[in-house]
Amino acid sequence: MEGLMAHAGAQKLLRGDLAQIPPPEPTDTFKPISHATLVNQVIEGLSFRHINVVRDEYAVSEDGMKLFGVMDLEQGFDGARYSLGLRNANDKSMRLALTVGYRVFICDNMAFHGDFTPVLAKHSKHFVLADAIDIGLGRMQRNFDPMRKQIEGWQAKQLTDGTAKNIIYDAFLDDELALPRHLLRPVHNAYFDPQYPEFQPRTIWSLTNAFTTALKELDAIPQFKATAKLGQFFTTLN
């Protein structure tokens, strides 16, 4: 699996391995959530909606506190499959959240459509995971059709070489994206000299795939964060 790569600072795990990572003890104000419990609840929630998971990947931080994962779903559109991104943190560093995305068949590139959307404010003692997951999956499912339409728009949107270079330049100067500068050349090369004929057209869709191709060089957790923020960046170009 190429979509998530775990190196220093993160460990790539199979779904069954998550059960070996116990959550910390709860406090009066904070209710940790087992990574395995979260993943199983999401898969159960998807099943209730008649959505099957065809592939899933997970990366856990070195201390086991933070989880990032991606589930590729049976549903999709021309050349790609819908995906669900999830994150969890038992060290209070970030909120439990989901995001919708896609997996491109041709190059096995993974991208998220936007940043992670918290499903509830925090892991409070009144937090009900099943309710939170139901809310999050409802939001995700409502984004399927708008995401497909936006990608179809990207596929139709032609770019001049100058415009493409400006977008690449702006992306690497964007403080919110915070892309590593050493990826600028790989993005440029993947767009102007694409590996796959499907990305020969000079379109926004081809450019997004140039970015996600380059981001595959990153470690698992930085890659996850960058692909989510990249989705927001490209959405603003419409």
Secondary structure, DSSP 8 states (H G I E B T S, - for coil): --S----TTEEEE-GGGGGGS------SS-----HHHHHHHHHHHHHHTT--EEEEEEEEETTS-EEEEEEEEEEEETTEEEEEEEEEESSSSS--EEEEEEEETTTTEEEESSS-EESSS---TT--HHHHHHHHHHHHHHTHHHHHHHHHHHHH-B--HHHHHHHHHHHHH-TTT---GGGHHHHHHHHHS-SSGGG-S-BHHHHHHHHHHHHTTS-HHHHHHHHHHHHHHHHTT-
